[in-house]
């Protein structure tokens, strides 16, 4: 039986393996934290690292992310401001 992705958003920060100045990106996963890392790492180049950003979403952020219309298991790169 397949495991559920859950119904919450997880923010993940990824870092490239480019020395001496690695690139950092923020990603959003519509999945449980333990699944979010795997999903995001599958979407970025090999060799990059990822970690969960411990964050509590505001109501405004939650609504904004819901408007992306992501399905469970989807990931989305958050564009820098």
BAKOLFI-467508 format. One line per field, with one value per atom (N, C-alpha, C): residue number from 1; x, z, y negated. Coordinates in nm, 3 decimals. Each point is the difference from the previous one (the first is absolute). Layout:
<romis>
nr = NUM,...
x = X,...
z = Z,...
y = Y,...
</romis>
This chain:
<romis>
nr = 1,1,1,2,2,2,3,3,3,4,4,4,5,5,5,6,6,6,7,7,7,8,8,8,9,9,9,10,10,10,11,11,11,12,12,12,13,13,13,14,14,14,15,15,15,16,16,16,17,17,17,18,18,18,19,19,19,20,20,20,21,21,21,22,22,22,23,23,23,24,24,24,25,25,25,26,26,26,27,27,27,28,28,28,29,29,29,30,30,30,31,31,31,32,32,32,33,33,33,34,34,34,35,35,35,36,36,36,37,37,37,38,38,38,39,39,39,40,40,40,41,41,41,42,42,42,43,43,43,44,44,44,45,45,45,46,46,46,47,47,47,48,48,48,49,49,49,50,50,50,51,51,51,52,52,52,53,53,53,54,54,54,55,55,55,56,56,56,57,57,57,58,58,58,59,59,59,60,60,60,61,61,61,62,62,62,63,63,63,64,64,64,65,65,65,66,66,66,67,67,67,68,68,68,69,69,69,70,70,70,71,71,71,72,72,72,73,73,73,74,74,74,75,75,75,76,76,76,77,77,77,78,78,78,79,79,79,80,80,80,81,81,81
x = 0.084,-0.084,0.089,-0.035,0.080,-0.016,0.107,-0.002,-0.057,-0.078,-0.059,0.106,-0.010,0.091,-0.042,-0.119,-0.049,-0.066,-0.037,-0.073,0.065,0.130,0.067,0.117,0.039,0.113,0.127,0.110,0.131,0.095,0.073,0.098,0.137,0.070,0.130,0.101,0.117,0.110,0.100,0.036,0.100,0.124,0.114,0.128,0.075,0.051,0.076,0.136,0.067,0.135,0.105,-0.037,0.092,0.093,0.127,0.098,0.060,0.043,0.002,-0.128,-0.093,-0.121,-0.124,-0.049,-0.116,-0.128,-0.089,-0.130,-0.100,-0.087,-0.106,-0.134,-0.092,-0.136,-0.099,-0.119,-0.108,-0.105,-0.046,-0.100,-0.116,-0.117,-0.120,-0.043,-0.029,-0.049,-0.135,-0.095,-0.130,0.010,0.069,0.029,0.048,-0.001,0.054,0.150,0.056,0.143,0.093,-0.026,0.090,-0.005,-0.110,-0.012,0.046,-0.013,0.033,0.146,0.090,0.143,0.025,-0.056,0.020,-0.059,-0.120,-0.066,0.078,0.049,0.075,0.135,0.068,0.130,-0.014,-0.114,-0.023,-0.018,-0.033,-0.027,0.121,0.104,0.118,0.117,0.105,0.115,0.064,0.055,0.069,0.115,0.019,0.108,-0.046,-0.120,-0.050,-0.047,-0.002,-0.047,-0.128,-0.078,-0.127,-0.023,-0.068,-0.040,-0.134,-0.076,-0.130,0.021,-0.080,0.001,-0.112,0.036,-0.105,-0.075,-0.121,-0.078,-0.147,-0.066,-0.145,-0.057,-0.083,-0.055,-0.109,0.001,-0.108,-0.123,-0.116,-0.120,0.015,0.064,0.021,0.088,0.110,0.089,-0.074,-0.077,-0.075,-0.094,-0.074,-0.092,0.076,0.113,0.080,0.048,0.048,0.048,-0.115,-0.117,-0.116,-0.040,0.021,-0.033,0.089,0.112,0.087,-0.065,-0.102,-0.076,0.089,0.090,0.088,-0.077,0.036,-0.055,0.094,-0.051,0.089,0.118,0.121,0.122,0.066,-0.066,0.058,0.102,0.097,0.096,-0.001,0.041,-0.003,0.117,0.078,0.112,-0.054,0.033,-0.042,0.100,-0.048,0.089,0.048,0.128,0.051,-0.069,-0.015,-0.065,0.095
z = 0.000,0.000,0.000,-0.078,-0.012,0.124,0.034,0.115,-0.044,0.086,-0.029,0.009,-0.091,0.005,0.106,0.052,0.099,-0.066,0.082,-0.050,0.044,0.019,0.046,-0.093,0.009,-0.079,0.084,-0.064,0.065,-0.083,0.067,-0.068,0.012,-0.113,-0.006,-0.062,0.062,-0.057,-0.062,-0.126,-0.067,-0.028,0.001,-0.023,-0.107,-0.099,-0.108,0.051,-0.081,0.036,-0.073,-0.044,-0.070,0.098,-0.002,0.084,-0.083,0.054,0.141,0.046,-0.093,0.040,-0.040,0.091,-0.034,-0.015,-0.084,-0.022,0.100,0.053,0.089,-0.065,0.016,-0.052,0.107,-0.005,0.090,-0.085,0.052,-0.068,0.095,-0.059,0.075,-0.042,0.097,-0.031,0.068,-0.074,0.058,0.047,0.113,0.053,0.144,0.067,0.135,-0.005,0.108,-0.002,-0.039,0.050,-0.033,-0.148,-0.067,-0.143,-0.083,0.056,-0.073,-0.044,0.086,-0.036,-0.123,-0.001,-0.113,-0.128,0.010,-0.118,-0.059,0.086,-0.048,-0.056,0.068,-0.051,-0.137,-0.027,-0.131,-0.108,0.041,-0.096,-0.028,0.081,-0.018,-0.053,-0.049,-0.052,0.105,-0.047,0.087,0.072,0.126,0.078,0.090,-0.023,0.085,0.132,0.105,0.130,0.034,0.091,0.037,0.150,0.056,0.139,0.019,0.095,0.032,0.069,-0.039,0.067,0.104,0.128,0.103,-0.001,-0.053,-0.011,0.023,0.066,0.015,-0.099,-0.091,-0.103,0.056,-0.043,0.035,-0.082,0.037,-0.078,-0.143,-0.015,-0.133,-0.085,0.058,-0.073,-0.037,0.094,-0.025,-0.119,-0.002,-0.111,-0.131,0.004,-0.120,-0.056,0.087,-0.045,-0.052,0.063,-0.047,-0.141,-0.033,-0.133,-0.110,0.038,-0.098,-0.053,0.070,-0.042,-0.016,0.097,-0.002,0.043,-0.056,0.039,0.105,0.086,0.096,-0.072,0.050,-0.060,-0.097,-0.032,-0.091,0.072,-0.075,0.052,-0.091,0.058,-0.073,0.048,-0.094,0.036,0.028,0.117,0.038,-0.058,-0.086,-0.064,0.104,-0.009,0.094,-0.026,0.108,-0.014,-0.055
y = 0.118,-0.118,-0.124,-0.099,-0.122,-0.088,-0.069,-0.091,-0.134,-0.062,-0.130,-0.110,-0.098,-0.114,-0.101,0.012,-0.094,-0.119,-0.097,-0.117,-0.130,0.001,-0.121,-0.035,-0.126,-0.049,0.007,0.035,0.002,-0.085,-0.088,-0.085,0.066,0.008,0.066,-0.095,-0.012,-0.079,0.097,-0.026,0.083,-0.082,0.067,-0.064,0.076,-0.073,0.063,0.044,0.080,0.044,-0.083,-0.121,-0.089,-0.071,0.035,-0.069,-0.113,-0.108,-0.035,-0.070,-0.032,-0.072,0.081,0.085,0.082,-0.082,0.048,-0.061,0.057,-0.085,0.046,-0.029,0.093,-0.016,0.045,-0.060,0.041,0.073,0.112,0.081,0.026,0.020,0.033,0.140,0.084,0.135,0.019,0.053,0.033,0.145,0.015,0.134,-0.012,0.113,0.007,-0.030,-0.055,-0.035,0.115,0.122,0.111,0.036,-0.030,0.027,-0.119,-0.120,-0.123,-0.001,0.042,0.002,0.086,0.119,0.091,-0.058,-0.056,-0.057,-0.117,-0.088,-0.117,0.044,0.090,0.047,0.066,0.062,0.060,-0.106,-0.124,-0.107,-0.089,0.011,-0.086,0.084,-0.066,0.076,0.092,0.109,0.094,-0.070,0.034,-0.059,-0.114,-0.052,-0.107,0.059,-0.082,0.044,-0.076,0.057,-0.061,0.014,-0.099,0.009,-0.070,0.051,-0.057,-0.135,-0.097,-0.131,0.005,-0.006,0.003,-0.132,0.002,-0.123,0.030,-0.093,0.006,-0.100,0.047,-0.087,-0.090,-0.125,-0.091,0.037,-0.053,0.027,-0.051,-0.116,-0.059,0.091,0.051,0.091,0.129,0.052,0.123,-0.019,-0.111,-0.027,-0.015,-0.072,-0.021,0.135,0.088,0.130,0.086,-0.011,0.076,-0.043,-0.128,-0.050,0.060,0.058,0.067,0.127,0.048,0.118,0.123,0.020,0.117,0.124,0.111,0.129,0.061,0.089,0.066,0.064,-0.028,0.052,-0.096,-0.112,-0.099,-0.088,-0.051,-0.097,-0.122,-0.115,-0.126,-0.086,-0.051,-0.087,-0.140,-0.052,-0.134,-0.098,-0.088,-0.099,-0.100,-0.039,-0.101,-0.134,-0.076,-0.131,-0.103
</romis>
